[in-house]
Amino acid sequence: MKRIRVGLLGYGLAGSVFHAPLICAEPALELVVVASRRTEAIAGALPHVEAVPTPDEVIERRDIDLIVVATPNDAHFAQASAALAAGKHVVIDKPMALNVSEADALISQAVKACRMLTVFHNRRWDNGFLTLRQAIADGALGEVCYFESRFDRFRPAIKPGWREHPGEGAGVLYDLGAHLVDQALVLFGLPDAIDADVTSQRTEARVDDYFHLVLHFGRRRAILHAATLARMPGPSLVAHGDKGSFMKFGLDAQEARLKTGLRPHDVAWGANGAEDFATFDDGAGPKPIALLAGDYPAFYRGVAASIRDGARPLVAAEEGRDVMRVLAAARQSAAEGRRITLAGLQ
């Protein structure tokens, strides 16, 4: 069967570390062209792929079936809209857009064009999150009353690049926050209300580098937290239910493996190390449990199935839009110092 021909927009962290390797790992996809001025890096890593300087050159090509938007956040809407107008299927790196209005416009455009639109929320396929989802589905925790997802790290210096410089879509809330919000929505749906603290803690920070979100789901609470000055990170995942508790420290190794050049077809790709485990307690005392293997390649398997077979994308565009609703409410809550209810998420 003819492979789906892919054009990638952007070859920064998202494009080079995540999208290009994962696209190339999916047999149904063929990465044909990348829009970036990093021509030497592309030639070294992807000698079979063409490099062009501007996104428009990729979007306008008639031989491309799927456009992957991995550019800075403030370019997502315009480039995704142009790709849909050109008759392409579209993957957008998270977050989907800058606001709910842009997300809704893209969804409407994709429906009218009869094209697939999805958002790259890859942290759904972290080993810890997959394991927690399974534990909840199996009823091991009972009714979950408390969920916490943290992304702590120690980065006292300001890194170069658009994520840490003032501009629409910059800052840690729209970066890591999009991942953590998506996880909470996958587990529990949209919250009733949200309290948010979003600020800058590093002396030279020019955008937010810390957030603490409390999502209200009736009696249940979901805590989403990220800090940039955490020398000793807290647990990455916590869940307490009326039958048991789940806790995990540390991050999934898939990103680190991609950065070192390991690829999904390598034997060591999905293996969990001795340090990769979670702790579960159902009243008999804490015990380690094995983690399911992380599976970032699942996302592009789903993209291929959606384009070829009409399957529902593994991340529906509406789910990407709902993440934008919660992020917008978090901004409002932090700015106004008050709880934002569901009406404020519309």
Residue pairs with C-beta under 8 A, 6 or more apart in sequence:
1 28
1 308
3 27
3 28
3 29
3 30
4 28
4 29
4 30
4 65
4 66
4 89
4 304
4 307
4 308
5 30
5 32
5 63
5 64
5 65
5 66
6 23
6 29
6 30
6 31
6 32
6 64
6 65
6 66
6 67
6 68
7 32
7 33
7 34
7 35
7 58
7 59
7 61
7 64
7 66
7 67
7 68
7 88
8 15
8 19
8 20
8 23
8 31
8 33
8 34
8 35
8 58
8 68
8 70
9 15
9 34
9 35
9 55
9 58
9 59
9 67
9 68
9 69
9 70
9 71
9 79
10 35
10 36
10 55
10 69
10 70
10 71
10 72
10 93
11 20
11 34
11 35
11 36
11 38
11 41
11 42
11 70
12 36
12 70
12 71
12 72
12 161
13 161
14 70
14 93
14 120
15 34
15 36
15 68
15 70
16 38
16 41
16 45
17 255
17 258
17 259
18 70
18 93
18 120
18 122
18 255
18 258
18 296
19 68
19 70
19 91
19 93
19 120
20 31
20 34
20 45
20 46
20 49
21 258
21 263
21 264
22 264
22 296
22 297
22 299
22 300
23 29
23 31
23 68
23 300
24 31
24 46
24 263
25 263
25 264
25 265
25 297
25 300
26 297
26 300
26 301
26 303
26 304
28 301
28 304
28 308
29 66
29 300
29 303
29 304
31 46
31 49
32 49
32 50
32 63
32 64
33 49
33 50
33 51
33 52
33 57
33 58
33 61
33 64
34 42
34 46
34 49
34 50
34 51
34 52
34 58
35 51
35 52
35 53
35 54
35 55
35 57
35 58
36 42
36 51
36 53
37 53
38 51
39 51
42 49
42 51
43 51
52 58
55 71
55 75
55 79
55 82
56 82
58 64
58 67
59 67
59 79
59 82
59 83
59 86
59 88
60 86
64 88
65 88
65 89
65 307
66 88
66 89
66 90
66 91
66 303
66 307
67 79
67 80
67 83
67 86
67 88
67 89
67 90
67 91
68 90
68 91
68 93
68 120
69 75
69 76
69 79
69 80
69 83
69 90
69 91
69 92
69 93
70 93
70 120
71 79
71 93
72 162
72 167
72 169
73 95
73 98
73 162
73 168
73 169
73 170
73 174
74 98
74 167
74 168
74 169
76 92
76 93
76 95
76 96
76 97
76 98
76 102
76 169
77 97
77 98
77 102
77 105
77 106
80 90
80 92
80 97
80 106
80 117
81 105
81 106
81 109
83 90
84 90
84 106
84 109
84 110
84 113
84 115
84 117
85 109
85 113
87 113
87 115
88 115
89 115
89 116
89 117
89 303
89 306
89 307
90 106
90 110
90 115
90 116
90 117
90 118
91 118
91 119
91 120
91 303
92 106
92 117
92 118
92 119
92 120
92 320
93 119
93 120
94 119
94 120
94 121
94 178
94 179
94 182
94 320
94 323
95 119
95 169
95 174
95 178
95 320
95 323
95 324
95 327
96 102
96 103
96 106
96 119
96 317
96 320
96 321
96 323
96 324
97 103
97 106
97 324
98 168
98 169
99 324
99 328
100 321
100 324
100 325
100 328
102 324
103 317
103 320
103 321
103 324
104 321
106 117
106 317
107 117
107 317
107 318
107 321
110 116
110 117
110 317
116 303
116 306
116 307
116 313
117 313
117 317
118 302
118 303
118 306
118 313
118 314
118 315
118 316
118 317
118 320
119 315
119 317
119 319
119 320
119 323
120 299
120 315
121 178
121 179
121 182
121 315
121 319
121 320
121 323
122 296
122 299
123 129
123 179
123 180
123 182
123 183
123 252
124 130
124 182
124 183
124 186
124 314
124 315
125 254
125 294
125 295
125 296
125 298
125 299
126 251
126 252
126 254
126 294
127 252
127 253
127 254
127 272
127 276
127 291
127 292
127 293
127 294
128 236
128 237
128 248
128 252
128 278
128 291
129 149
129 183
129 237
130 291
130 292
130 293
130 294
130 295
131 248
131 278
131 289
131 291
131 292
132 237
132 239
132 246
132 248
132 278
133 186
133 187
134 292
135 141
135 239
135 244
135 246
135 280
136 144
136 187
136 239
136 241
139 243
140 243
140 244
140 246
140 280
140 282
141 239
141 240
141 241
141 242
141 243
141 244
141 245
141 246
142 241
142 242
142 243
142 244
143 241
143 242
143 243
144 187
144 188
144 220
144 239
144 240
144 241
145 219
145 220
145 221
145 240
145 241
145 242
146 220
146 221
146 222
146 223
146 238
146 239
146 240
147 184
147 187
147 188
147 220
147 221
147 222
147 223
147 238
147 239
148 222
148 223
148 224
148 225
148 235
148 237
148 238
148 239
149 180
149 183
149 184
149 222
149 223
149 224
149 225
149 236
149 237
150 180
150 223
150 224
150 225
150 226
150 233
150 234
150 235
150 236
150 237
151 176
151 179
151 180
151 225
151 226
151 236
151 251
152 225
152 226
152 227
152 230
152 233
152 234
153 227
153 228
153 230
153 233
154 228
154 229
154 230
154 231
155 228
155 229
156 202
156 228
156 229
158 164
158 202
158 204
158 205
158 206
162 170
163 170
163 171
163 175
163 207
164 170
164 171
164 205
164 206
164 207
164 209
165 206
165 207
166 206
166 207
167 207
170 207
171 198
171 207
171 208
171 209
172 207
172 208
172 209
172 210
172 211
172 226
172 228
173 198
173 208
173 211
173 226
173 327
173 330
173 331
174 327
176 226
177 211
177 213
177 224
177 226
177 327
177 330
178 323
178 327
180 213
180 224
180 225
180 226
181 213
181 224
181 323
181 326
181 327
181 330
182 315
182 319
182 323
184 191
184 215
184 222
184 224
185 319
185 322
185 323
185 326
186 319
187 222
188 215
188 217
188 220
188 222
189 217
190 322
190 325
190 326
190 342
190 345
191 215
191 216
191 217
191 222
191 326
191 342
191 345
192 216
192 217
192 218
192 341
192 342
193 215
193 216
193 339
193 340
193 341
193 342
193 344
194 213
194 214
194 215
194 216
194 326
194 329
194 330
194 333
194 339
194 340
194 345
195 213
195 214
195 216
195 333
195 339
195 340
196 211
196 212
196 213
196 214
196 329
196 330
196 331
196 333
196 334
196 340
197 210
197 211
197 212
197 213
197 334
198 208
198 210
198 211
198 330
198 331
198 334
199 208
199 210
199 211
199 334
200 206
200 207
200 208
200 209
200 210
201 209
201 210
201 227
201 228
201 229
202 209
202 228
202 229
205 228
209 227
209 228
209 229
210 226
210 227
210 228
210 229
211 224
211 225
211 226
211 330
211 334
212 223
212 224
212 225
213 222
213 223
213 224
213 225
213 330
214 221
214 222
214 223
215 221
215 222
215 223
215 224
215 326
216 339
225 234
233 249
235 247
235 248
235 249
236 248
236 249
236 250
236 251
237 246
237 247
237 248
237 278
238 245
238 246
238 247
238 248
239 245
239 246
239 247
240 246
243 282
244 280
244 281
244 282
244 283
245 280
245 281
246 278
246 279
246 280
247 278
247 279
248 277
248 278
248 279
248 291
250 275
250 276
252 294
253 272
253 273
253 276
253 294
254 269
254 294
254 296
257 268
257 269
258 296
262 268
262 269
263 269
264 270
264 296
264 297
270 293
270 294
270 295
271 293
272 290
272 291
272 293
276 291
277 288
277 289
277 290
277 291
278 288
278 289
278 291
279 286
279 287
279 288
279 289
280 286
280 287
280 288
280 289
281 287
298 314
299 314
299 315
302 311
302 313
302 314
302 315
303 313
303 314
305 311
306 312
306 313
306 314
325 345
325 346
326 345
328 345
329 340
329 344
329 345
330 340
332 340
332 344
333 339
333 340
